[in-house]
Amino acid sequence: MEYMLALLQSPSAWLALVTLVAMEVVLGIDNLIFISILTNKLPESVREKARRLGIGLALVMRLGLLATASFIIQLTTPLFTVLGHDISWRGLILIAGGAFLIWKATREIHHNVTPGAGEQAEDGKPSAVTGFSAAIGQIVVLDLVFSIDSIITAVGMTEHIPIMFVAVIVAVMAMLFAARPLANFINHNPSIVMLALAFLIMIGVTLVAEGLGNHVPKGYIYAAMVFSAAVEGLNMLSRRRRGA
């Protein structure tokens, strides 16, 4: 009790909380884009359920990993060396997750560039590249990767577990609040889908690079994303003006 009161009265603890919430929200954007693209391919009747379940699983994973924070930190211990780079369990998870993200985004781009590719089952009916369970399974894989990265970031920023818990819960609630507007926006603007998939490939490459021990400053990644989104916003405005 005294520990919690001390945290509530500490300006540095509040500053750490605000900083960590902001960081967790930014890290959650990648996760949210992936969930939005995947769930938009599901029948409309189950999209909202899939989004909520995907984000709920992200919260459960993050809180579960926080409860084992000391174990998560050990995931950074090098297991072996490849070409002069130390590879840890965290590195292997990031490499696998990044490779999966690159594969998935590339596949989705192919489906967008070649309409109908892979969309028909043997009986001629639309296939569920995106059946509900398949979509949730893929979301779980990426939730795990993003959760581990998120928790390691949190552990590196503060030593107070309550602050980490609050920051993670607030960030995931923000994801939940933004999920439907983001998914609808992506769904109603087809050109945004391609941009979002390109973002996912870039994030996947970054995860692989991080897994191999090459630190990529997140500021560069998000600056590139903001710049690209601003250019696409101008393109959308231009198209609407011409169509008016």
C-alpha positions as CSV (number, residue, x, y, z in Angstrom):
1,M,0.0,0.0,0.0
2,E,2.8,2.4,0.9
3,Y,4.6,1.5,-2.3
4,M,1.5,2.4,-4.4
5,L,1.0,5.7,-2.5
6,A,4.7,6.6,-3.1
7,L,4.2,5.9,-6.8
8,L,1.1,8.1,-6.9
9,Q,2.9,11.0,-5.3
10,S,6.0,10.7,-7.4
11,P,6.3,13.1,-10.4
12,S,8.9,10.8,-12.0
13,A,6.5,7.9,-11.8
14,W,3.8,9.9,-13.6
15,L,6.2,11.0,-16.2
16,A,7.3,7.4,-16.8
17,L,3.7,6.4,-17.1
18,V,2.8,9.1,-19.7
19,T,6.0,8.3,-21.7
20,L,5.4,4.6,-21.6
21,V,1.7,4.9,-22.6
22,A,2.7,7.0,-25.6
23,M,5.4,4.4,-26.5
24,E,3.0,1.5,-26.1
25,V,0.3,3.2,-28.2
26,V,2.9,3.9,-31.0
27,L,4.1,0.2,-30.9
28,G,0.4,-0.9,-31.0
29,I,-0.2,0.8,-34.3
30,D,1.7,-1.9,-36.2
31,N,-0.4,-4.6,-34.4
32,L,-3.6,-2.7,-35.1
33,I,-2.9,-2.3,-38.9
34,F,-2.4,-6.0,-39.2
35,I,-5.6,-6.8,-37.3
36,S,-7.6,-4.4,-39.4
37,I,-6.4,-5.7,-42.7
38,L,-7.0,-9.3,-41.7
39,T,-10.4,-8.8,-40.2
40,N,-11.6,-6.7,-43.2
41,K,-11.4,-9.9,-45.3
42,L,-13.8,-11.7,-43.0
43,P,-17.6,-11.7,-43.5
44,E,-19.0,-8.4,-42.2
45,S,-21.0,-10.2,-39.5
46,V,-17.9,-11.4,-37.7
47,R,-15.4,-8.6,-38.3
48,E,-16.1,-6.8,-35.1
49,K,-16.0,-10.0,-33.0
50,A,-12.6,-10.9,-34.6
51,R,-11.2,-7.4,-34.0
52,R,-12.3,-7.4,-30.3
53,L,-11.0,-11.0,-29.9
54,G,-7.6,-10.1,-31.5
55,I,-7.1,-7.0,-29.4
56,G,-8.3,-8.9,-26.3
57,L,-5.7,-11.6,-26.9
58,A,-3.1,-8.9,-27.3
59,L,-4.0,-7.5,-23.8
60,V,-4.0,-11.0,-22.3
61,M,-0.6,-11.8,-23.8
62,R,0.9,-8.5,-22.7
63,L,-0.3,-8.8,-19.1
64,G,0.7,-12.5,-19.0
65,L,4.2,-11.6,-20.2
66,L,4.4,-8.7,-17.7
67,A,3.8,-11.2,-14.9
68,T,6.9,-13.1,-16.1
69,A,9.0,-9.9,-16.8
70,S,12.1,-11.4,-15.2
71,F,11.8,-14.4,-17.6
72,I,11.2,-12.1,-20.6
73,I,14.4,-10.1,-19.8
74,Q,16.4,-13.4,-20.0
75,L,15.1,-13.9,-23.6
76,T,17.8,-11.4,-24.6
77,T,20.6,-13.6,-23.4
78,P,22.6,-14.7,-26.5
79,L,22.2,-18.3,-27.5
80,F,24.7,-18.4,-30.5
81,T,26.4,-16.2,-32.9
82,V,25.8,-15.8,-36.6
83,L,28.1,-13.7,-38.8
84,G,29.3,-11.8,-35.7
85,H,25.8,-11.2,-34.4
86,D,24.6,-12.6,-31.1
87,I,21.2,-14.3,-31.5
88,S,18.9,-14.7,-28.5
89,W,15.4,-16.3,-28.1
90,R,14.0,-12.8,-28.5
91,G,16.0,-12.5,-31.7
92,L,14.6,-15.8,-33.0
93,I,11.0,-14.8,-32.2
94,L,11.5,-11.4,-33.9
95,I,13.0,-13.0,-37.0
96,A,10.2,-15.6,-37.2
97,G,7.6,-12.9,-36.7
98,G,9.2,-10.5,-39.2
99,A,9.4,-13.2,-41.8
100,F,5.8,-14.1,-41.2
101,L,4.8,-10.5,-41.6
102,I,6.7,-10.1,-44.8
103,W,5.2,-13.3,-46.2
104,K,1.7,-12.4,-45.2
105,A,1.9,-8.8,-46.5
106,T,3.5,-9.9,-49.8
107,R,0.7,-12.5,-50.2
108,E,-2.0,-9.8,-49.6
109,I,-0.3,-7.5,-52.1
110,H,-0.4,-10.3,-54.7
111,H,-4.1,-10.8,-54.0
112,N,-4.7,-7.1,-54.5
113,V,-2.7,-6.7,-57.6
114,T,-4.1,-10.0,-59.1
115,P,-7.8,-9.9,-58.2
116,G,-9.1,-13.4,-57.6
117,A,-5.7,-15.0,-57.1
118,G,-6.1,-17.6,-54.4
119,E,-9.6,-16.5,-53.6
120,Q,-11.4,-19.4,-55.2
121,A,-11.7,-22.8,-53.5
122,E,-11.9,-26.0,-55.5
123,D,-15.8,-25.9,-55.5
124,G,-15.6,-22.5,-57.2
125,K,-16.9,-20.7,-54.1
126,P,-14.9,-17.9,-52.4
127,S,-12.4,-19.4,-50.1
128,A,-11.8,-18.2,-46.6
129,V,-8.2,-17.3,-47.0
130,T,-9.5,-15.6,-44.1
131,G,-11.7,-18.1,-42.3
132,F,-12.4,-16.9,-38.8
133,S,-10.1,-19.4,-37.1
134,A,-7.3,-18.8,-39.6
135,A,-7.5,-15.0,-39.1
136,I,-7.5,-15.4,-35.3
137,G,-4.5,-17.8,-35.5
138,Q,-2.5,-15.3,-37.6
139,I,-3.4,-12.5,-35.3
140,V,-2.3,-14.6,-32.3
141,V,1.2,-15.2,-33.9
142,L,1.7,-11.4,-34.5
143,D,0.2,-10.5,-31.1
144,L,2.9,-12.7,-29.5
145,V,5.7,-11.0,-31.5
146,F,4.5,-7.5,-30.9
147,S,3.8,-8.3,-27.2
148,I,7.3,-9.5,-26.5
149,D,8.8,-6.4,-28.2
150,S,6.3,-4.2,-26.2
151,I,7.1,-5.7,-22.8
152,I,10.9,-5.6,-23.4
153,T,10.5,-1.9,-24.3
154,A,8.4,-1.4,-21.1
155,V,10.9,-3.2,-18.9
156,G,13.7,-1.0,-20.4
157,M,11.8,2.2,-19.6
158,T,10.8,1.7,-16.0
159,E,11.3,-0.8,-13.1
160,H,7.9,-0.3,-11.6
161,I,5.6,-3.2,-12.6
162,P,2.3,-1.3,-11.7
163,I,3.3,1.5,-14.1
164,M,3.9,-1.2,-16.8
165,F,0.5,-2.8,-16.2
166,V,-1.4,0.5,-16.3
167,A,0.5,1.6,-19.5
168,V,-0.3,-1.6,-21.3
169,I,-4.0,-1.6,-20.3
170,V,-4.4,2.1,-21.4
171,A,-2.6,1.4,-24.7
172,V,-4.7,-1.7,-25.5
173,M,-7.9,0.2,-24.6
174,A,-6.8,2.9,-27.1
175,M,-6.3,0.1,-29.7
176,L,-9.8,-1.1,-29.0
177,F,-11.2,2.4,-29.4
178,A,-9.4,3.0,-32.6
179,A,-9.9,-0.5,-34.2
180,R,-13.3,0.1,-35.9
181,P,-12.6,3.6,-37.3
182,L,-9.2,2.4,-38.6
183,A,-10.7,-0.8,-40.1
184,N,-13.5,1.1,-41.8
185,F,-11.1,3.8,-43.1
186,I,-8.9,1.1,-44.6
187,N,-11.9,-0.8,-46.0
188,H,-13.4,2.3,-47.7
189,N,-10.1,3.5,-49.2
190,P,-8.6,0.7,-51.3
191,S,-5.4,2.6,-52.0
192,I,-4.8,2.8,-48.2
193,V,-4.7,-1.1,-48.1
194,M,-1.6,-1.2,-50.4
195,L,0.1,1.5,-48.3
196,A,-0.7,-0.3,-45.1
197,L,0.6,-3.6,-46.5
198,A,3.8,-1.8,-47.6
199,F,4.1,-0.5,-44.0
200,L,3.8,-4.1,-42.8
201,I,6.6,-5.3,-45.1
202,M,8.8,-2.5,-43.7
203,I,7.9,-3.4,-40.2
204,G,8.6,-7.1,-41.0
205,V,12.1,-6.2,-42.4
206,T,12.7,-4.1,-39.3
207,L,11.8,-7.0,-37.0
208,V,14.2,-9.4,-38.9
209,A,17.0,-6.8,-38.7
210,E,16.3,-6.3,-34.9
211,G,16.3,-10.1,-34.5
212,L,19.8,-10.2,-36.1
213,G,21.1,-7.6,-33.7
214,N,20.9,-4.6,-36.0
215,H,19.1,-1.8,-34.1
216,V,16.9,0.3,-36.3
217,P,15.8,3.5,-34.6
218,K,11.9,3.4,-34.5
219,G,11.8,7.2,-35.1
220,Y,13.0,6.6,-38.7
221,I,10.3,4.0,-39.3
222,Y,7.5,6.1,-38.0
223,A,8.7,9.2,-39.7
224,A,8.6,7.3,-43.0
225,M,5.1,6.0,-42.2
226,V,3.8,9.5,-41.3
227,F,5.4,11.0,-44.5
228,S,3.9,8.3,-46.7
229,A,0.5,8.6,-45.1
230,A,0.6,12.4,-45.6
231,V,1.4,11.9,-49.3
232,E,-1.4,9.4,-49.7
233,G,-3.7,11.8,-47.9
234,L,-2.9,14.5,-50.5
235,N,-3.5,12.0,-53.3
236,M,-6.9,11.1,-51.8
237,L,-7.8,14.8,-51.5
238,S,-6.7,15.4,-55.1
239,R,-8.9,12.4,-56.3
240,R,-11.9,13.7,-54.5
241,R,-11.5,17.2,-55.8
242,R,-11.2,15.9,-59.4
243,G,-14.3,13.7,-58.9
244,A,-16.3,16.5,-57.3
